[in-house]
Amino acid sequence: MDATSIDRTADLQDITALFEGMNAAWGRGDADAYGEHFTSDATYTTYVGTLYQGRTDIVEGHRALLTTFLKGTQLAGETTDIRFIGADTAVVLSRGDVHKGNKPPRKLRKVQTSTVVRDTDGQWRVAAFHNTKRHTVMEAVSFTFAPATRPLAHQ
């Protein structure tokens, strides 16, 4: 059986549940539960460039954020692609943002790339997360003056 004919329905559901669980933990302000969604040696790069290395670093950094600057916030997000690159590894592309209250933002301004793996206990976890703030004005300028920089998906 070749890799493209493998039924990934259960894996897709589990990966979707992984991100839903992360969002729920964030919304509760629960840094420990949020951290459980990452491998013990995960890396996490924020949109401002801060690099956390390892689950403990991710948890403690988010504990500080969720009790100060980001207290009472929610995550809004949508997965745009899940691509399996092995039996136990996938790359997840998504858009997201942080907001207060129950109404999510109209535009999700951040673009995320996550590498997820099936951990030793069989659970899918994030091994690497990278968050980038989308600068639509700069993007438009680039596309205007250098049209060849426009990704095919935007043409």
C-alpha positions as CSV (number, residue, x, y, z in Angstrom):
1,M,0.0,0.0,0.0
2,D,1.5,3.4,-0.9
3,A,1.5,6.3,1.4
4,T,-1.1,8.3,-0.5
5,S,-3.7,5.5,-0.1
6,I,-3.5,5.4,3.7
7,D,-6.7,6.4,5.4
8,R,-5.8,9.5,7.5
9,T,-9.3,10.3,8.7
10,A,-8.5,9.4,12.4
11,D,-5.2,11.2,12.3
12,L,-6.8,14.3,10.8
13,Q,-9.5,14.2,13.6
14,D,-6.8,13.8,16.2
15,I,-4.7,16.7,14.9
16,T,-7.8,18.9,14.7
17,A,-8.6,18.0,18.3
18,L,-5.0,18.8,19.3
19,F,-5.4,22.4,18.1
20,E,-8.9,22.7,19.6
21,G,-7.5,21.5,22.9
22,M,-4.7,24.1,22.7
23,N,-7.2,26.9,22.0
24,A,-9.4,25.7,24.9
25,A,-6.5,25.6,27.4
26,W,-5.4,29.1,26.3
27,G,-9.0,30.4,26.7
28,R,-9.0,29.1,30.3
29,G,-5.6,30.7,30.9
30,D,-4.2,27.2,31.8
31,A,-0.6,27.3,30.8
32,D,0.0,23.7,32.1
33,A,-2.8,22.3,29.9
34,Y,-1.6,24.4,27.0
35,G,1.9,23.0,27.4
36,E,0.7,19.4,27.3
37,H,0.0,19.8,23.6
38,F,3.7,20.1,22.9
39,T,6.5,17.5,22.9
40,S,8.9,17.7,25.8
41,D,11.6,19.1,23.4
42,A,9.3,21.4,21.3
43,T,10.3,24.8,19.9
44,Y,7.9,27.7,19.8
45,T,8.7,30.9,17.9
46,T,6.4,33.8,18.6
47,Y,5.4,36.5,16.0
48,V,7.8,38.9,17.7
49,G,10.7,36.4,17.4
50,T,10.9,35.1,20.9
51,L,12.1,31.5,20.9
52,Y,11.0,29.1,23.6
53,Q,12.8,25.7,23.7
54,G,11.2,22.8,25.5
55,R,7.8,22.3,27.1
56,T,8.9,23.8,30.4
57,D,10.0,27.0,28.7
58,I,6.8,27.1,26.7
59,V,4.7,26.6,29.8
60,E,6.5,29.1,31.9
61,G,6.6,31.8,29.2
62,H,2.9,31.3,28.5
63,R,2.0,31.3,32.2
64,A,3.5,34.8,32.4
65,L,1.7,35.9,29.3
66,L,-1.7,34.4,30.3
67,T,-1.6,36.1,33.7
68,T,-0.5,39.5,32.4
69,F,-0.6,40.8,28.8
70,L,-2.8,38.1,27.4
71,K,-5.0,37.5,30.5
72,G,-8.6,36.8,29.5
73,T,-7.9,36.3,25.8
74,Q,-9.1,33.7,23.4
75,L,-7.4,32.2,20.3
76,A,-9.2,32.3,17.0
77,G,-7.9,30.1,14.2
78,E,-8.4,28.1,11.1
79,T,-6.4,25.3,9.6
80,T,-5.6,25.9,6.0
81,D,-3.6,22.7,5.2
82,I,-2.4,19.5,6.8
83,R,0.3,17.6,4.9
84,F,1.6,14.3,6.1
85,I,5.3,13.9,5.6
86,G,5.5,10.5,7.2
87,A,3.5,8.0,9.2
88,D,3.9,10.0,12.4
89,T,4.7,13.5,11.2
90,A,2.6,16.3,9.6
91,V,3.0,19.9,8.7
92,V,0.0,22.1,9.7
93,L,-0.5,25.5,8.1
94,S,-3.0,27.8,9.8
95,R,-4.1,31.4,10.4
96,G,-4.9,32.7,13.8
97,D,-5.1,35.6,16.2
98,V,-5.7,36.5,19.8
99,H,-8.8,38.4,20.9
100,K,-10.8,39.4,24.0
101,G,-14.5,38.5,24.4
102,N,-16.5,36.0,22.5
103,K,-16.5,37.6,19.1
104,P,-13.4,36.5,17.1
105,P,-11.7,39.0,14.8
106,R,-12.9,39.5,11.2
107,K,-9.4,38.9,9.9
108,L,-6.9,36.5,11.2
109,R,-3.6,38.4,11.0
110,K,-1.1,35.7,11.9
111,V,0.2,32.8,9.8
112,Q,1.4,29.7,11.6
113,T,3.4,26.7,10.6
114,S,3.4,23.7,13.0
115,T,5.2,20.4,12.8
116,V,3.2,17.8,14.6
117,V,4.3,14.3,15.6
118,R,2.8,11.2,17.1
119,D,4.5,11.2,20.5
120,T,5.7,8.0,22.3
121,D,2.4,7.7,24.0
122,G,0.5,7.7,20.7
123,Q,-0.8,11.3,21.1
124,W,-0.3,13.9,18.4
125,R,1.7,16.9,19.8
126,V,3.3,20.0,18.4
127,A,7.1,19.6,18.0
128,A,7.7,23.0,16.4
129,F,5.5,26.1,16.1
130,H,6.3,29.2,14.2
131,N,4.0,32.3,14.3
132,T,4.3,35.2,11.9
133,K,2.3,38.4,11.9
134,R,1.0,39.0,8.4
135,H,1.7,42.6,7.1
136,T,-0.9,43.0,4.4
137,V,0.3,46.5,3.4
138,M,3.9,45.4,2.9
139,E,2.6,42.4,1.0
140,A,0.5,44.7,-1.3
141,V,3.5,46.9,-1.9
142,S,5.7,43.9,-2.7
143,F,3.1,42.5,-5.1
144,T,2.6,45.9,-6.8
145,F,6.3,46.6,-7.4
146,A,7.4,43.0,-7.9
147,P,4.4,41.1,-9.2
148,A,6.4,37.9,-9.5
149,T,6.6,37.7,-5.6
150,R,2.8,37.1,-5.5
151,P,2.3,33.4,-4.5
152,L,0.3,31.4,-7.0
153,A,-2.5,30.9,-4.6
154,H,-3.1,34.7,-4.6
155,Q,-3.2,35.2,-8.4
